[in-house]
Amino acid sequence: MQADATLSLKLVAEPENVRQARDEAALYAEGLGLSAPGVDDLKTIVSEACSNIVRHAYPEDAADRPMEVEMDEKDGELTVTVRERRCGRSAPMVASSAEMRAWRTGSR
């Protein structure tokens, strides 16, 4: 099974959406043929990054709390970006593509 070229999720930064982000990232990676240990590691990375956004990115009374997860595979490299958008700024958390490439090839 071949996944689409890109995964792009735009969710509200709420605890219940951490699981959705993790599960959709795992499905995308499985579709690319990422190994089971690689998918497990990816789920941990996405969960931690999204949980940090939920806990720390926005004040409790914020009306708008966007959380974005993007995944892109190109030439055997999987790039994962998790970002929040507070006050018009974005500080993306990007997993190392070299580390993700190691997962893709099964060398990890």
ChimeraX attribute file (.defattr): number of C-alpha atoms within 10 A of each C-alpha:
attribute: neighborCount
match mode: 1-to-1
recipient: residues
	/A:1	7
	/A:2	10
	/A:3	14
	/A:4	11
	/A:5	11
	/A:6	14
	/A:7	16
	/A:8	14
	/A:9	16
	/A:10	14
	/A:11	16
	/A:12	16
	/A:13	22
	/A:14	16
	/A:15	13
	/A:16	11
	/A:17	18
	/A:18	22
	/A:19	16
	/A:20	14
	/A:21	23
	/A:22	22
	/A:23	15
	/A:24	16
	/A:25	24
	/A:26	21
	/A:27	15
	/A:28	21
	/A:29	25
	/A:30	17
	/A:31	13
	/A:32	18
	/A:33	17
	/A:34	23
	/A:35	17
	/A:36	14
	/A:37	12
	/A:38	22
	/A:39	21
	/A:40	13
	/A:41	15
	/A:42	21
	/A:43	21
	/A:44	13
	/A:45	18
	/A:46	24
	/A:47	20
	/A:48	14
	/A:49	23
	/A:50	28
	/A:51	19
	/A:52	14
	/A:53	23
	/A:54	23
	/A:55	13
	/A:56	10
	/A:57	19
	/A:58	18
	/A:59	12
	/A:60	10
	/A:61	7
	/A:62	9
	/A:63	8
	/A:64	12
	/A:65	19
	/A:66	18
	/A:67	24
	/A:68	19
	/A:69	24
	/A:70	17
	/A:71	18
	/A:72	17
	/A:73	21
	/A:74	9
	/A:75	6
	/A:76	15
	/A:77	18
	/A:78	23
	/A:79	19
	/A:80	22
	/A:81	18
	/A:82	22
	/A:83	21
	/A:84	27
	/A:85	17
	/A:86	16
	/A:87	7
	/A:88	6
	/A:89	9
	/A:90	11
	/A:91	11
	/A:92	15
	/A:93	16
	/A:94	16
	/A:95	17
	/A:96	13
	/A:97	15
	/A:98	12
	/A:99	14
	/A:100	22
	/A:101	19
	/A:102	16
	/A:103	22
	/A:104	21
	/A:105	14
	/A:106	14
	/A:107	10
	/A:108	12
